[in-house]
């Protein structure tokens, strides 16, 4: 009985520390928090004080007065601002445990495969200073594959392509470990930048990152539509010629053109991974196909673009946005089976 109660009320956590969003997974309740990776500071006389974190802070991006600074501590898959990252991790852990009377949690955090020892140590220390009794790290491709339901512990080849906000990680896994992995600094942020640059060059319209993200989610596509322009939407921004606010209509075809370069870079990374994969594992991937995870996997027709370039079947994971969080959480639940994939630095 007491064992059941202990498993029900466990405080152990898994964290997907993403460039765009941070998700927190509880061992007993699943994903319990999903908020933007943004911190807002109030700056006065050189001193900074945390004003907001997460959803509230994201609303301030691009709209702050001089005394308030809204920043994203994670850039291109790594920590760009250590102090802000630590404050953000502390805030999220305390938020999910605000009424907890239990012991300090054990926390597992996913990190990019190419993270340096310094970056790993910074994440570990941030988690420990936030109140965790123990901090473990797991490579993002392994977590993504587990969350997508791939049989990573089997002696067969599995390829996962995790497209996040700052990076795309392409990995081949077998027997619970990484056989090949490559991380490129192309993801949702680079797609947003492509849309911003395209509208500036082609339409003389300046839009912010929030508007670009909304365009991507609404009519973003890796392919130009067969019927010409495809879906359209109204977009507001600043006219670069007259300097006044302006509203225009943009089409799906225009956005597909804006996204051409980042889509091609992702395709090339997958092709390079297939070329570097050992023959027997490559044969497994031909049978099983490639699995797409992460928020970027939701871009319209991206699976079709990859299938056309590689000749390999490509599928998008169910709940792809949460795959890394689910996988990190399952690593927490099946820690003994996945002990070789989790780094406690102990």
KEZA-935107 format. One record per residue (C-alpha): residue number from 0; x, y, z. Coordinates in Angstrom, 1 decimal. Layout:
% KEZA-935107
(r NUM, (X, Y, Z))
...
//
This chain:
% KEZA-935107
(r 0, (0.0, 0.0, 0.0))
(r 1, (2.7, 2.5, 1.0))
(r 2, (4.6, 1.6, -2.2))
(r 3, (1.6, 2.5, -4.3))
(r 4, (1.1, 5.8, -2.4))
(r 5, (4.8, 6.7, -2.8))
(r 6, (4.6, 6.1, -6.6))
(r 7, (1.4, 8.1, -6.8))
(r 8, (2.8, 11.2, -5.1))
(r 9, (6.3, 11.1, -6.3))
(r 10, (7.9, 14.5, -6.9))
(r 11, (10.5, 13.3, -9.5))
(r 12, (10.5, 15.4, -12.7))
(r 13, (11.7, 15.3, -16.3))
(r 14, (12.4, 18.6, -18.1))
(r 15, (12.6, 19.3, -21.8))
(r 16, (14.6, 22.5, -21.8))
(r 17, (13.9, 23.7, -25.3))
(r 18, (14.9, 26.9, -27.2))
(r 19, (11.2, 27.9, -27.8))
(r 20, (9.4, 26.0, -25.0))
(r 21, (10.1, 24.2, -21.8))
(r 22, (8.0, 21.2, -20.7))
(r 23, (8.0, 19.6, -17.3))
(r 24, (6.9, 16.0, -16.9))
(r 25, (5.9, 14.5, -13.5))
(r 26, (6.5, 10.8, -12.9))
(r 27, (3.0, 10.5, -11.6))
(r 28, (1.0, 13.0, -13.7))
(r 29, (2.6, 13.3, -17.1))
(r 30, (3.2, 16.7, -18.7))
(r 31, (2.2, 19.3, -16.1))
(r 32, (3.8, 22.4, -17.5))
(r 33, (4.4, 23.7, -21.0))
(r 34, (5.5, 27.4, -21.3))
(r 35, (7.7, 29.5, -23.5))
(r 36, (11.4, 29.7, -22.6))
(r 37, (11.4, 33.4, -22.0))
(r 38, (12.5, 35.5, -19.0))
(r 39, (11.6, 39.2, -18.5))
(r 40, (13.7, 41.5, -16.3))
(r 41, (13.1, 44.9, -14.8))
(r 42, (16.4, 46.8, -15.1))
(r 43, (17.1, 49.7, -12.7))
(r 44, (20.5, 51.3, -12.1))
(r 45, (22.2, 48.4, -13.6))
(r 46, (20.5, 45.8, -11.3))
(r 47, (18.2, 43.2, -12.8))
(r 48, (15.1, 41.7, -11.1))
(r 49, (13.0, 38.9, -12.6))
(r 50, (9.6, 40.4, -13.6))
(r 51, (8.0, 37.4, -15.4))
(r 52, (8.9, 34.0, -16.7))
(r 53, (7.2, 31.8, -19.4))
(r 54, (3.9, 32.8, -21.0))
(r 55, (3.7, 36.2, -19.3))
(r 56, (7.2, 37.0, -20.4))
(r 57, (6.6, 35.9, -24.0))
(r 58, (3.8, 38.5, -24.3))
(r 59, (6.4, 41.2, -23.6))
(r 60, (8.8, 40.1, -26.4))
(r 61, (9.2, 43.0, -28.8))
(r 62, (6.9, 45.2, -26.8))
(r 63, (9.0, 46.3, -23.8))
(r 64, (10.0, 49.8, -22.7))
(r 65, (13.6, 50.7, -21.9))
(r 66, (13.3, 49.6, -18.3))
(r 67, (12.2, 46.0, -19.1))
(r 68, (14.2, 43.4, -20.9))
(r 69, (12.6, 40.2, -22.3))
(r 70, (15.1, 37.6, -23.4))
(r 71, (15.2, 33.9, -24.4))
(r 72, (18.0, 32.3, -22.4))
(r 73, (18.2, 29.3, -24.8))
(r 74, (19.5, 30.0, -28.4))
(r 75, (20.1, 27.4, -31.1))
(r 76, (19.8, 24.6, -28.6))
(r 77, (22.3, 25.8, -26.0))
(r 78, (22.3, 28.2, -23.1))
(r 79, (23.0, 31.8, -24.3))
(r 80, (22.4, 33.4, -20.9))
(r 81, (23.3, 31.2, -17.9))
(r 82, (21.8, 33.5, -15.3))
(r 83, (18.5, 33.8, -17.0))
(r 84, (18.4, 30.0, -17.7))
(r 85, (19.0, 29.3, -14.0))
(r 86, (16.2, 31.7, -13.0))
(r 87, (13.9, 30.1, -15.6))
(r 88, (14.6, 26.5, -14.4))
(r 89, (14.1, 27.6, -10.8))
(r 90, (10.8, 29.2, -11.6))
(r 91, (9.4, 26.2, -13.4))
(r 92, (10.4, 23.7, -10.7))
(r 93, (9.0, 25.9, -7.9))
(r 94, (5.8, 26.5, -9.9))
(r 95, (5.0, 22.8, -10.2))
(r 96, (6.0, 22.2, -6.6))
(r 97, (4.5, 25.3, -5.0))
(r 98, (2.3, 23.4, -2.6))
(r 99, (4.5, 20.3, -2.3))
(r 100, (5.5, 19.1, 1.2))
(r 101, (7.5, 16.2, -0.2))
(r 102, (11.2, 15.7, -0.5))
(r 103, (13.4, 17.4, -3.0))
(r 104, (12.8, 16.0, -6.5))
(r 105, (15.2, 14.0, -8.7))
(r 106, (15.2, 15.7, -12.1))
(r 107, (16.3, 14.4, -15.5))
(r 108, (16.9, 17.1, -18.2))
(r 109, (17.4, 16.5, -21.9))
(r 110, (20.3, 18.2, -23.6))
(r 111, (21.4, 18.5, -27.2))
(r 112, (23.7, 15.7, -28.3))
(r 113, (26.5, 18.2, -29.1))
(r 114, (26.3, 20.1, -25.8))
(r 115, (29.7, 20.8, -24.3))
(r 116, (30.8, 19.7, -20.8))
(r 117, (30.6, 23.4, -19.7))
(r 118, (27.0, 23.6, -21.0))
(r 119, (26.1, 20.3, -19.3))
(r 120, (27.6, 21.4, -16.0))
(r 121, (25.7, 24.7, -16.2))
(r 122, (22.3, 22.9, -16.7))
(r 123, (23.1, 20.4, -13.9))
(r 124, (24.1, 23.2, -11.5))
(r 125, (21.0, 25.2, -12.4))
(r 126, (18.7, 22.2, -11.6))
(r 127, (20.5, 21.5, -8.3))
(r 128, (20.4, 25.1, -7.2))
(r 129, (16.6, 25.1, -7.9))
(r 130, (16.2, 22.5, -5.2))
(r 131, (16.7, 19.1, -6.9))
(r 132, (18.4, 16.4, -4.8))
(r 133, (19.8, 14.8, -8.0))
(r 134, (20.2, 15.9, -11.6))
(r 135, (20.6, 13.6, -14.6))
(r 136, (21.0, 14.4, -18.2))
(r 137, (19.8, 12.5, -21.3))
(r 138, (20.7, 13.2, -25.0))
(r 139, (17.8, 14.8, -26.8))
(r 140, (17.7, 12.3, -29.8))
(r 141, (17.4, 9.4, -27.4))
(r 142, (14.6, 11.1, -25.5))
(r 143, (12.8, 12.0, -28.8))
(r 144, (13.0, 8.4, -30.0))
(r 145, (11.7, 7.0, -26.8))
(r 146, (8.8, 9.5, -26.7))
(r 147, (7.9, 8.6, -30.3))
(r 148, (7.6, 5.0, -29.4))
(r 149, (10.7, 3.7, -31.3))
(r 150, (12.2, 0.4, -30.0))
(r 151, (15.5, 2.1, -29.1))
(r 152, (16.8, -0.8, -26.9))
(r 153, (16.4, -3.4, -29.7))
(r 154, (19.4, -4.4, -31.9))
(r 155, (17.8, -2.6, -34.9))
(r 156, (18.4, 0.7, -36.5))
(r 157, (16.0, 3.6, -35.8))
(r 158, (16.4, 7.1, -37.2))
(r 159, (14.8, 10.1, -35.5))
(r 160, (14.8, 13.7, -36.8))
(r 161, (14.0, 16.1, -33.9))
(r 162, (13.2, 19.6, -35.2))
(r 163, (13.2, 22.1, -32.3))
(r 164, (13.2, 25.8, -32.0))
(r 165, (16.9, 26.3, -32.4))
(r 166, (18.3, 23.0, -33.7))
(r 167, (17.5, 20.0, -35.8))
(r 168, (19.0, 16.8, -34.4))
(r 169, (19.3, 13.8, -36.8))
(r 170, (20.3, 10.5, -35.1))
(r 171, (20.5, 6.8, -35.7))
(r 172, (20.0, 4.7, -32.6))
(r 173, (20.5, 1.0, -31.8))
(r 174, (20.7, -1.0, -28.5))
(r 175, (19.8, 2.1, -26.4))
(r 176, (22.6, 4.3, -27.6))
(r 177, (23.5, 6.7, -30.5))
(r 178, (25.3, 5.2, -33.5))
(r 179, (25.4, 8.5, -35.4))
(r 180, (24.1, 11.9, -34.6))
(r 181, (24.4, 15.4, -36.1))
(r 182, (23.0, 18.6, -34.9))
(r 183, (22.5, 21.6, -37.2))
(r 184, (21.5, 25.1, -36.1))
(r 185, (18.3, 25.1, -38.2))
(r 186, (14.8, 24.9, -36.6))
(r 187, (11.7, 26.9, -35.9))
(r 188, (13.6, 30.1, -35.2))
(r 189, (15.4, 30.0, -38.5))
(r 190, (12.1, 29.4, -40.3))
(r 191, (10.7, 32.5, -38.6))
(r 192, (13.8, 34.5, -39.7))
(r 193, (13.2, 33.3, -43.2))
(r 194, (9.7, 34.6, -43.2))
(r 195, (10.8, 38.0, -41.7))
(r 196, (13.5, 38.4, -44.3))
(r 197, (11.3, 37.4, -47.2))
(r 198, (8.6, 39.9, -46.3))
(r 199, (11.2, 42.6, -45.9))
(r 200, (12.8, 41.9, -49.3))
(r 201, (9.7, 41.1, -51.3))
(r 202, (6.9, 43.2, -49.7))
(r 203, (8.9, 46.0, -47.9))
(r 204, (7.1, 45.0, -44.8))
(r 205, (8.7, 44.6, -41.4))
(r 206, (7.1, 42.1, -39.0))
(r 207, (8.2, 40.8, -35.6))
(r 208, (9.1, 37.3, -34.5))
(r 209, (5.7, 36.7, -33.0))
(r 210, (3.9, 37.6, -36.2))
(r 211, (6.3, 35.4, -38.2))
(r 212, (5.6, 32.4, -35.9))
(r 213, (1.9, 32.9, -36.4))
(r 214, (2.3, 33.0, -40.2))
(r 215, (4.4, 29.7, -40.0))
(r 216, (1.8, 28.0, -37.9))
(r 217, (-1.1, 29.1, -40.0))
(r 218, (0.0, 28.7, -43.6))
(r 219, (3.6, 27.4, -43.4))
(r 220, (4.5, 24.7, -45.9))
(r 221, (7.6, 22.9, -47.2))
(r 222, (6.0, 22.8, -50.7))
(r 223, (4.3, 25.3, -52.9))
(r 224, (0.6, 24.4, -53.3))
(r 225, (-0.5, 22.7, -56.5))
(r 226, (-3.3, 25.2, -57.1))
(r 227, (-0.9, 28.2, -57.3))
(r 228, (-1.1, 30.5, -54.3))
(r 229, (-2.8, 28.2, -51.8))
(r 230, (-4.3, 29.6, -48.5))
(r 231, (-3.9, 33.3, -47.7))
(r 232, (-3.9, 35.4, -44.6))
(r 233, (-3.8, 39.1, -43.6))
(r 234, (-0.6, 40.3, -42.0))
(r 235, (0.1, 43.6, -40.3))
(r 236, (3.5, 45.2, -39.9))
(r 237, (5.5, 48.4, -40.7))
(r 238, (5.9, 49.7, -44.2))
(r 239, (9.6, 50.1, -44.7))
(r 240, (9.1, 52.8, -47.4))
(r 241, (6.6, 55.1, -45.7))
(r 242, (7.4, 54.1, -42.1))
(r 243, (3.7, 53.6, -41.2))
(r 244, (1.7, 50.6, -40.2))
(r 245, (0.5, 48.5, -43.1))
(r 246, (-1.7, 45.4, -43.8))
(r 247, (-1.1, 43.0, -46.7))
(r 248, (-2.3, 39.6, -47.8))
(r 249, (0.3, 36.9, -48.2))
(r 250, (-0.1, 33.4, -49.7))
(r 251, (1.0, 29.9, -48.8))
(r 252, (3.2, 29.9, -51.9))
(r 253, (5.1, 32.9, -50.7))
(r 254, (5.8, 31.4, -47.3))
(r 255, (6.9, 28.1, -48.9))
(r 256, (9.4, 30.2, -50.9))
(r 257, (10.5, 31.9, -47.7))
(r 258, (11.1, 28.5, -46.0))
(r 259, (12.9, 26.9, -48.9))
(r 260, (16.4, 27.3, -47.5))
(r 261, (15.8, 25.9, -43.9))
(r 262, (13.8, 23.0, -45.4))
(r 263, (16.7, 22.2, -47.8))
(r 264, (19.2, 22.2, -44.9))
(r 265, (17.1, 19.8, -42.9))
(r 266, (16.8, 17.5, -46.0))
(r 267, (20.6, 17.6, -46.5))
(r 268, (21.3, 16.7, -42.9))
(r 269, (19.0, 13.6, -43.2))
(r 270, (20.8, 12.6, -46.4))
(r 271, (24.2, 12.9, -44.8))
(r 272, (23.0, 10.8, -41.9))
(r 273, (21.8, 8.1, -44.2))
(r 274, (25.1, 8.1, -46.0))
(r 275, (27.0, 7.7, -42.8))
(r 276, (24.8, 4.9, -41.4))
(r 277, (26.3, 1.4, -41.3))
(r 278, (24.8, -0.8, -44.0))
(r 279, (22.9, -3.2, -41.7))
(r 280, (21.3, -0.3, -39.8))
(r 281, (20.5, 1.5, -43.1))
(r 282, (18.6, -1.6, -44.2))
(r 283, (16.6, -1.4, -41.0))
(r 284, (15.8, 2.3, -41.6))
(r 285, (14.6, 1.4, -45.1))
(r 286, (12.1, -1.0, -43.5))
(r 287, (11.1, 1.2, -40.6))
(r 288, (11.4, 4.6, -42.1))
(r 289, (12.3, 7.9, -40.5))
(r 290, (10.5, 9.4, -37.6))
(r 291, (10.0, 13.2, -37.3))
(r 292, (9.5, 14.8, -33.8))
(r 293, (9.5, 18.3, -32.4))
(r 294, (7.4, 21.3, -33.2))
(r 295, (9.1, 21.8, -36.6))
(r 296, (7.8, 18.4, -37.7))
(r 297, (4.3, 20.0, -37.8))
(r 298, (5.3, 22.2, -40.8))
(r 299, (3.0, 21.3, -43.6))
(r 300, (4.3, 18.7, -46.1))
(r 301, (7.7, 18.5, -44.5))
(r 302, (7.4, 14.7, -44.4))
(r 303, (6.6, 14.7, -48.1))
(r 304, (9.6, 16.9, -48.9))
(r 305, (12.0, 14.5, -47.0))
(r 306, (10.4, 11.4, -48.6))
(r 307, (11.0, 12.9, -52.1))
(r 308, (14.6, 13.8, -51.4))
(r 309, (15.6, 10.6, -49.6))
(r 310, (13.4, 7.9, -51.1))
(r 311, (12.7, 6.6, -47.5))
(r 312, (9.3, 6.5, -45.8))
(r 313, (8.9, 9.4, -43.4))
(r 314, (6.2, 9.7, -40.7))
(r 315, (5.4, 12.3, -38.1))
(r 316, (5.2, 11.2, -34.5))
(r 317, (1.9, 11.4, -32.5))
(r 318, (2.1, 14.5, -30.3))
(r 319, (5.4, 15.4, -31.9))
(r 320, (5.7, 18.6, -29.9))
(r 321, (5.8, 16.6, -26.6))
(r 322, (7.9, 13.7, -27.7))
(r 323, (11.1, 14.8, -26.0))
(r 324, (9.3, 15.5, -22.8))
(r 325, (7.5, 12.1, -22.9))
(r 326, (10.8, 10.4, -23.7))
(r 327, (12.7, 12.1, -20.8))
(r 328, (9.8, 11.2, -18.5))
(r 329, (9.9, 7.6, -19.6))
(r 330, (13.6, 7.6, -18.9))
(r 331, (12.7, 8.7, -15.4))
(r 332, (10.2, 5.8, -15.1))
(r 333, (12.3, 3.1, -16.6))
(r 334, (15.6, 4.3, -15.2))
(r 335, (17.1, 0.9, -14.7))
(r 336, (16.6, -0.2, -18.3))
(r 337, (17.9, 3.1, -19.6))
(r 338, (20.6, 3.7, -17.0))
(r 339, (23.4, 3.8, -19.7))
(r 340, (21.6, 6.7, -21.4))
(r 341, (21.3, 8.9, -18.3))
(r 342, (24.3, 10.8, -17.1))
(r 343, (24.3, 11.6, -13.4))
(r 344, (28.0, 12.5, -13.3))
(r 345, (28.4, 10.5, -10.2))
//
